[in-house]
Amino acid sequence: MPVHYQLSGDSAVSIAASVEAGIRTGALPVGAPLPPIRGLAAELGVSPATVSSAYAALRQRGVVETAGRNGTRVRDRPAVGGRAAQMLPVPENVVDLSSGAPDLDLLPPLGPVLARIAPKPVSYRDAGVLPELAAAARDRLARDGITAEEVLVTSGALDAIERLLGAGLSPGDAVGVEDPGWANTLDLAASMGLRIVPVPVDEAGPTLDGVAAALAAGVRALVVTSRAHNPTGAALTPERSAALRVLLAAHADVLVIEDDHCGDLDDVPLHALAGVTPAWSYIRSVSKAYGPDLRLAVVAGDAATLGRVSGRLRLGAGWVSTVLQHAVLELWGSDSAAVAVREASAVYRARRLSLLAALSDRDLRGYGRSGINVWLPVPDETTAVARLRDEGWAVAAGAAYRQVSPPAIRITISGLADGQIEPLADAILTAVTPTSGRRSV
């Protein structure tokens, strides 16, 4: 269906603002095409160069993307305020398997933790990383073989990725991002004006050929998920990690950003890339294991990289609340919290493996070595998502996570309850099978 929205403006700035206004109000939905440059220029009475400049600025900010012969279109997740209002709500009586969030019922309770801490007020001069939190983080990372001489604290994993990319790269630089990969990383890189180079992923993590191609393309940074990869559940194996270390060691100018967002929750061993290049960083978030509202991630890395990030942090947010830091420190030292995290990890593993087995029984190959998501290739994402929603299951279309990889859907297993796996697998089989000639179970 054609989109009818009247763009306006007499300069690149005002034309771009008109496009963004249309996106914010919903008049320009996701995928909506923008008018051809020369046609819009003639309509507005400006030069084609002015319209071209407006479109270029929108691309740099991650609002639109060039779709080859299909022209310029609104990105799937445009970096414009009001995006949340465009997300499809999950109707009542529909099981939400689309969120990517942990099961809130499996999180350690925060009430007792908050009752036990009594942090003293801090001044602007004294605020920063709590020395005791930094020491605890170093000890915890050391158990996974990561030497963390320098430690920073950021407001979650994505905040860390943004600060690291901002400190090390400039608009126009190339960054290697997993394909499929975390949608927020893709949107973030686009909004920062970075050139995204897709890196294929299999069950063992980023492929050697994919990383080699990205390095050949001149990437200045590489973002890698250690385990619990979102959306595929991939996790670095010892063999893949060792091979990547050899490959990356020959590229001393590349910043390696390693995201271990599930951290303590994960049920597979860590085979990190930490320290493989002179510029490196390893991020461990507490959100999945202890609660999304605990906006905190620990970042280890080389002194120069973390020094740049720390300096920029002081000029902006300043620091992560020491109240949150005290809460996380208390959780790390709590035996009951440790038990809750271990139990949650076991539940997620059981749900994930049960769903993969049920899909396999129906001749469907899903992926999910770790984490809280299962990735299932499908012939048509839109049809599969719509059919499943009609049957009472909300899953995420893979388009938000893909660059050039094939269609798929993401199923967040944290939303599953006992007794739902077999009915879900039946519904998925029906949803992904063509209307004519459907297979029987």
N, C-alpha and C positions, 0 to 999 in steps of 0.2 A: 504494500500500500504506500503510495507516495506521501511524503511528509510535507505539509503546508505550513511553513513558518517564514515570515518575512524578515530576512536579515536587513540590518541597517548599518549606517556608519559612513564616514567620509575619510577615515584614516585607518591604518592597520590596527591601531589600538582599539578604536571604537567598533570596528568590524569584529575583531576577536571577542570583545566584550559582549556584542550582540549574540554571537554563537554560544558563549558561556551562559548567558541569560536564558537562552532557549533550552539548554541542557538542564539548568537548575529547575526550571518550571515544568520540565517534562515535555515541552513542545518539540524538542529534538531528542527523541529516544535513542537508546543504544543502537548502533548500526545505521542510524539515519545518514543518508548521503548529503554532503554539502554541495552547493551548486558549482558547476565548472568555473574555473578562475575567470576566464574571459567573459562568460555569460554574466556572472555576478558583477564584474567590473563595469560592464556596459549598463547593467540595471542600476547600479549605485552611482554611476558617473565618475568613477575613479579609474586609475590606471591598473592594468593587470598586475603590475609589480606590487601595488598596494595590497591587493587581495592575496597575492602570493606570499607577501610578508606576514599578513595576518594568519594565514593557514600555517606557515612555518612556525610562528610563535605558539600556535595552539598545539602543533605536533611536539614542540620542545617541552611544553608544559604537561604533556601526557593527556590532552583533551581529545585529540583526534588522531587518526592514523591513516596512512596512505594505503589504499587497497588495490594497487596496480591499475588495471584497466577500469576497475570499478570506482576510481576516483578517491576522494577523501571522505571518510566516514567518522562518526562519533565512536570513540573507543568503547570496548565492552565495559570497562570500569573507568570512566573519565575522571581525571583529577580535578573535579569541580565540586564545590560545596553543594550539599543537597542530594548526594549520590544515594544515601541510605533510603531516601524516600522513594527511589526508583526500584529498590529491591522487592522482589515478590514476597509478600508475607506468607507464612505457612498457615493455611486455614486450620480451624478447629477440627479435631478428629483426624488430623493427618500427622503421622509420625515424622518428626524432624530429624532427618539424617543428612542435612545439608550444611550444618553450621560450622563444622570443623572445630567445635569447642569440646572441652572435656565434659564428662558427666558430673554435674555439680554435686550430685549425691555421693560421689566417691571422693570428693576433696576432703582433706583434713579440716576439721572445724576450726574457724578462726576466733570464735568467741573466747575460749580459754586462753588462746595465745595472746590476744589483745589485753586480757585481764591481767596477764602475768608481766607484761612489759611496762616499764615506767621511765621512758626516755626523758632525759633532761633537755630543757630548751637549749637550742644552739643559735649562735649569731651567724651573720653572713660570713664573717671571717673564718669561723671554725667549721662551717658545714662542708660536707664532701663525703668521701667514702669512709665509713666507719672502719677504723683499724682492725677491730675484732672481726668484722664481716670479711674484710680483705684476707685476714689470716685464715679464717674458716674456709673461704673460697679456694685459697691456695692449697690447703690440705685436701679438700674434696677433689680438686682437679688433679692433684698429684697422684691420687689413687687410680686415676685413669691415664696416668703417664704423661700428663701435661704440666710442664714447668711454667708457672705463672709468676714471673718476677714482677711484672706490672699488672695491676688489676684496676679496672674501671667498673662503674655501675651505671647502667642506662635504664630508661623507662621501657623495658621490654626489648625483644630481639629486633623488631623492625626499627625501633629508634636507634639501636646500635648499628644496624646495616646502613641506615641513612647517614649517620654521623661518620661512619668509616668511608663510605663512598664520597661524601662531601669533602672530607679532609684529604682524600687521595686522588680524586678525579675532578675533571672540569667538564662542563657541557660540551658534547661532541665526542668525548672519549668513549671507547668501547668497553663494555663489561659483559663477561660471560655469565649467563643465567640459565639454570637448568630448564629443560623442555621435555615434559611438562614441569612446571615449577610453581612455587608459591605465588599466587596472584598478586599479593601485596608487594612483593619484590619487583615483579614486572611493572606494576603501576608506578611504584616509587622511582625506579630507574628511568622510566619514560618521563615522569614529571620533573626529574632533575636534568633532562636534556641529554641523557646518556644514550649511546647507540647500543642496543641490546643484541648480543650474539647468542643464538640458542645453542645449548649444549645438551645433546640427547642423554636420557637417563634409562638405565635398565635396573633390574632388581639389586645389583651390586653398587649402584650409584652412577655418577657421571661416567660415560664411556670414555675409554682412552682415545679413540678416534675423534670423539666429539670435543674433548679438551684440547687435543692436538690441533684440530681445525680452528678452535677459538683462539689459541695462542698464535697460530699462523695469521689469523685475521687481525692481530694486534691488540687484543684485549689488554686493558690496564689493570683490570681486577677480575677475579673469578669468585662467584658466590656458590658455595657448596653446602649441601645439607648432609651432616654426618650420618644421621639415622632418623627414623620416623619421618621420612621425606613426605612433604605435603605437595601433591596429592597421592603419590604412588606407594608410599610406605617403604621405599627403597632404603637400604642401609649399606654403608661402605663395608666391604668384606676385607679381611687381612690382605688378600691378594690384590684387590683393586686399589686399596689404600697404598700398598707398597709400590705398585706400578705407577700410580699418579704421583707419588713422591719423587720417583726417579724422573718422570717427565717434567714436573714443575720445578725441580731443582735447577734445571738448565735455564730458567727464566727468572732471574733475580729481580727484575723490574716489575713483576706482577704481584699485586696485593691479593692474597688469598684470604677470603672472608668465610669462616666456617660456622655454620648455624646448627647448634645442637639444642633446638628449642624444647624438646621433650625432656632432656636431661635425666633427672633422677627417675622419671616415670618409665623410661624405655626398658624393654625386655631383651635387647640384644647388646652385646659388648660394643664398646666404642673403639673404632680404629681411626684415629684422628689424623689430620694433615698438619696439625699445629707445628709451626716452626719450619715448614718445608722451604719457604722463601724468606729473605731478610725482612720483608714487610708481610706480617701475618696477623690474624686475629681469630680468636675462638670465642663464640658466644654461647652462654648457657642461660636460658630463661627459666623462671620458676612458675610461669603461668599455667602450663599444662598439668604440672604435678601438684601445685599448691593453690592455684586459683588465678583466673585471668585478671582479677581486680588488683592483684599484687603486681603492679607495673614495674617489674625489676628483672634485669638480666645482668649477669656478671660477664665482663669482657676481659680476656687475657690477650696479650699480644706483645709485639716488640715495642721497645721504649719510644722510638721515633713516631710510630703510628699512633700509639695511645697518647703520646704527648700532644700531637696535633688535635686529636679528638678532645682531650681534656681541656685544651685551651679554648676551643670553640664552644665546648659545653659551658665553660665559665662565662662566656659572653652571651649565652642564651638562657636556658633553663637554670643554669647554675649547678644544681645537684639534684639527685633523687632524694626524696624526703627521708630523713634519718629515722622517722617513725616507721616507714615501710622497711627500712633496712633492719631495724631492731626486730620487727615482726618476722622477717625472713630468717634472721639469725636464731630467733627462738624456735621457729619451725625446724630448722636444720638440726637443732639440738634436742628435739622432742622425740622420745621413743614412740609415743602414740602416733605422731605424724608420720614417722618412718614406716610404721606398720600399715597405716592407711595408704601410703603411696605404694608400698609393695602389693597390697591387696588390690588396689586399683589397676596396677600394671598387670596382675594375673587375670583380672576380669577382662581387660581390654584384649589381652592375648587370646583368651578363650573365645571371646566374641569374634575376633578377627579370623582366627583359624576355623571356627565353625562356619562362618559365612563363606570363606574361601572353599571349604570342603563342600558345602551345599551347592555353591555355584559349579564346582567341578563335577558334581554328580549330575548336573544338567548340561554338561558339555560347554560350560562357560568358563573362560580363563580370567580370573581376577588376580590382582597383584596387591601385596601388602605384607612385606616381611616384618614390619615393625610399625609402631605408632597406632593412631586411632582412625586411620582411613583405609578404605579399600578402593582401588582404581580398576574400573572395568571398561575395556574397549567395547564400543558399540557401533553399529552401522550409522545411526542417526541420533545425535544427542537430543535434539528438540523433541522428537517423537518419544524417545525413551523417558525423558523427564516428564513430559505431559501425561503419558500413559500411567506412569508410576504415581503421579500426583492424583490422577483420577481414581487409582486403587488405594489411596490413603498413605502414600509414601513420598516424602519430599527429599530428593537427592539433588546434588549440584551438577549442573552441566559442565563438561570439561573445558568449554571454550575459554573460560576465565583463566585457566591454568596453562593453556597450550599456546605455542607459537607456530610450529610447523608439524608437530606430532599429530597422530590420527585422533579422531573423535573418541570420547570416553565419558563416563560419568564417575563422580566421586561419591562414595558412601561413607559417612561418618558413623562408625560403629558404636561410638559412645552413646548414641541415642537409642540403641536397641535394648529391648528387655527380653527376659526369658520367654521362650515360646514364640518369638517373632521371626527367628532366622529362617525357618523353613517356609512360612508364608511369604516372607520377603523374597526369597530365592525364586519361588513360584511366580511371583509378580514380576520380577526382573526378567525371567525367561519369556513371559508373555509380552513384556514391554519391548524387548529387543528383537523379537522374532517377527519377520514380515507377516502381514495379514494373511497372505496366501501361502499355503504350504508350511504352516507352523509345525514345529516338531512337537511330539508328545513326550512327556516325561516317562 
